[in-house]
Amino acid sequence: MAGKAMRVGLLAVGSERWLGGVYYIENLIRALRALPDDRQPAIVLIVPRAADAAAYGDVAGLVERVATLEPSPGSSVLAAGVGWGRKVGRVGVRIASAASGRLIGRAVPPALDDAHRPLLDLLKRERLSLLFPCTHPMGSDWPVPWLAWAWDLQHRHYPDYFRDEDRRWRDHVFATLAGQAPLIVLSSRAAQQDFNRFYPGADRKLRVLSFATVPRPEWYGGRPDDTAARYGLPPRYFMVANQFWVHKNHGIVFEAMARLNERSIHVQVVCTGHHDDHRRPGYFEELMGYVREHRLTDQVRIVGVVPRTDQIQLMRRAAAVIQPSLFEGWSSVVEDARTLGKRIVLSDIPVHREQAPSRSVYFDPHNPDALADLLATEWEAADSAPLPPSSDDEHTALAAQRGRVADYGRRFMEIAAELGALWETR
């Protein structure tokens, strides 16, 4: 099944609290729309509430329909931390709200029930060929082909960042996916290796689908200097474009800056992203306390959540992008930066080595002195170069990115076709 004969239902897994999920779905839609016309599927974007549709306004015109499930009181169709789940009485494990991270219900027994009918009715009404990304098991009797997504296994590598019940919930979900899902999508080979290690026996079901940022023409027509001036930023700065979540490791950047100040090297760093991490309340204030204590207030610019177009323009203006994260399933920051031809200062973790952006240098994410040395070198190089962006770097990066986007769209369609064939032989 190919082209418009395939009708893909995409679940809106992101929210304003988790923009990475929004960007994941947006980029997938754009990658599918970049395929030749006869290879493009019909797309129905499914959001849990009408209010959630606003986060996807940029791609609403690229899909056949935005379908909204507005839950009534007690409805089981709930937006979970990274996806969708269903509530059915007293069995299963609890699921986390996308907005707050608080546990709000129970999820995923193997059998269909009346409470799950609104979603099922919509899928049948839209005559969907498959549903993706399913971050919770849909059950062995689910009548519509469903493609699972195991977002990452951070809880196995950094268990101290999660409550016991959250770790148990993730383990339950992934183990059940391993048993029930016909196919499971992961974003990297590193995540595939993790899944095989921690949930053995599902290796034949695992498929790697590494997402890519799909560049938009209007990004390159913007004026990054005007955007930076609007936010009151200095002419030269590094950028960290992560949520202030504990595994994103902002602290190593601030420690490196303190080391550099001792050497009379005063770099500027701009940070975008949400301030709250429900796993560690007060973490942002801990970081800001360090900034104040080490007299970095005039060097660390916190601009918070900004519109996507502004974020891109600020990144274009940056001397380099710093991605200090301790763990990623596949880094959207790296994909954005490489799309724009930026220099990237990357934490040396397996998934970043796998992404392997061409204009990158790596550092031990636990070693502030190593990062300080790299930032000093990058700062000196930026001081002797014209202010970014570089049109040559952007043109080179854009040409390479078109190939990655094409591969991304084709790979999704290959997996979708494989799922359809498997479903027919059940």
Secondary structure, DSSP 8 states (H G I E B T S, - for coil): --GGGSEEEEE---BTTBHHHHHHHHHHHHHHHTS-GGG--EEEEEESSGGGGGGGGGGGGGSSEEEE----TT-S-EE-SSSEE---TTSSEEEE-TTT--EEEEE--SS--GGGHHHHHHHHHTT-SEEEEE-S---TT-SS-EEEE----HHHH-GGGS-HHHHHHHHHHHHHHHHH-S-EEESSHHHHHHHHHHSTT-GGGEEE--------GGGGGS-HHHHHHHTT--SS-EEEE--S-GGG-HHHHHHHHHHHHHTT----EEEES----TTSTTHHHHHHHHHHHTT-TTTEEEEES--HHHHHHHHHHSSEEEE--S--SS-HHHHHHHHTT--EEEE--HHHHHH--SSEEEE-TT-HHHHHHHHHHHHHHHHTS--S--HHHHHHHHHHHHHHHHHHHHHHHHHHHHHHHHHHT-
